[in-house]
Amino acid sequence: MANLKDIKSRIASVENTKKITRAMKMVAAAKVKKAENSVKAARPFAQELINAFERLLGAVGDYSDSGLKIKLAIENYPALLKKREIKTAGILVITSNKGLAGAYNANVIRNVLKQVKEYKEKGIASKLFIVGQKGMAALKRKSAEFGFEIVQTYTQVANEISASGAEHIAEDLAENFVLENIDAIEIFTTRFKNMMSYSAENWNLLPISVDSEKIKSAGIEPTMIFEPSEQSILQKVVPLYLTNTIYQALLEAQASELASRMTAMSAASNNAEDMIRTLTIDYNKARQWAITQEILEVVSGADALKG
């Protein structure tokens, strides 16, 4: 029979754990609603931007860089829109800085490693840009085994989702693409569905492919009049497209992470309650056994004195 003191100590320990998990659940629940609202508010703009961008690319015939004043790599749209043979793929991985979020980070990392393996089988190298400490720590351990390179990591961005943070990432990716360090860019993130579920996804960012048939079937004429010029419009829209797509991926990931943490901490709190209930029963049984043992010892002592 277990020691009463040990059982009581375990009950106290589980009680403390339950307080922590319950507090984390409440914090996540308070934040996830705000994150959900941000995601849903941003989605219409992101979709319309993609539609407008596809129409724009369908209307522009030649991506000329004549007369362009380029300060940043993200403004060099002729190089960014240029398609070439994919020898090295750039992968932006979006994870969290904190754990205790169920299988959230593991799902993203599993998808990344699967894609890296497929690329390796095709003779394509992989270079990773990682958002979040959890992804950074897990993928560093796998880099030698899977043969990929980690180019850049971002931890502050995972704490504070902002357009400036997304712009910083977009510039790093664009610079590597323009310098031909990478020939394609994919984003591995999660898409928020509701408070109980999300899906791990990968989005193609570059090169951009325009579905002409889709534009025609929608009844949209790609003919446009540009003012002041095609070059000026594209030099503004391409950076906006890249930055906003990354920003949307960060928002989706944040909402998914909080929802996953809320669900995980709710399950942990329920499990703690079940464990406390079981330990309490064990404690009562042990206490009853100890009392019974004491009574038997008293009775045996009395019988011995009578004898």
Secondary structure as GFF3:
##gff-version 3
##sequence-region A 1 307
A	DSSP	alpha_helix	4	59	.	.	.	ID=ss1
A	DSSP	three_ten_helix	73	75	.	.	.	ID=ss2
A	DSSP	alpha_helix	77	80	.	.	.	ID=ss3
A	DSSP	beta_strand	88	94	.	.	.	ID=ss4
A	DSSP	alpha_helix	104	121	.	.	.	ID=ss5
A	DSSP	beta_strand	125	131	.	.	.	ID=ss6
A	DSSP	alpha_helix	133	146	.	.	.	ID=ss7
A	DSSP	beta_strand	149	154	.	.	.	ID=ss8
A	DSSP	alpha_helix	156	159	.	.	.	ID=ss9
A	DSSP	alpha_helix	163	178	.	.	.	ID=ss10
A	DSSP	beta_strand	184	194	.	.	.	ID=ss11
A	DSSP	beta_strand	197	206	.	.	.	ID=ss12
A	DSSP	alpha_helix	212	217	.	.	.	ID=ss13
A	DSSP	alpha_helix	230	306	.	.	.	ID=ss14
###
